[in-house]
């Protein structure tokens, strides 16, 4: 077995990141690029911070050839069907199963595969084991389990060596544009649509539905985020542009067009969430119906 000498750096409440013990990393490095290895002997995730040396398996569990793309904005790995199936079939106890992220067999950081049925928390990087097979074949490098609030420390996922490796392989995506997406993901809570007027033009934001109330900042400010398997936030200007966005939503998905924020915002802003004139509302509503969407406009 190849032996990796590493320090485990605990930063801010046991942040789990592996760094090489020797300045040159591993000897006999290859040019395999990004890869995810299981640990030899299945070192439990809870013991990673106390482990000074890690043996990894002879062969990567996920190699560059198993990866279709990496989205640097959402940290999603789009995989081949075979690689996705290997993760789905991986034996992952409720206490997790450790992995090591390497570039050319040099350690970048450690993490753990985790099952979403686990009631145990984890403060490192996780890949959640998919419980069902679905297309697209995507897993996400998450911060913490069961949520980001359990994670402490810096984020190593977009390490420069990782970005360079994916870029050289032609598999790096820095962010998806709505025009390049064939279809947005299904959303259990549907989608929400917000509108406001700015510089004599109507602005629209489509965002993934949730049980919580949205803030004015996340509706009107910041870069678009399009996850192929999760969170979506897209802001556009004009009726033609929002119709293009709606055309990407799967049929029968629910879309709720809110006439106002669900709660008063303490933020001082010129943005006033409201509906456009009735003629514009009817035009967009008719288009959504033609696309087979469950489209509802909230009344004041």
Secondary structure, DSSP 8 states (H G I E B T S, - for coil): --EEEEEEE--TTT--EEEESSTT-SSS--S--EEEEEBTT---GGGGGG-SEEEB-SS-SB-GGGEEEEETTTTEEEE-HHHHHHHHTS---TT-EEEEEEETTEEEEEEEEEETT----EEEEEEEE-SS--SS-EEEEEEEESSGGG--S---TT-HHHHHHHHHTT-EES---GGG-S-----TT-EEEEEEEETTEEEEEEEE--SS---HHHHHSS--EE-SSS-EEEEEESHHHHHHHHTTS-TT-EEEE-SS-SS---S--S-------HHHHHHHHHHHHHTT-EEEE---
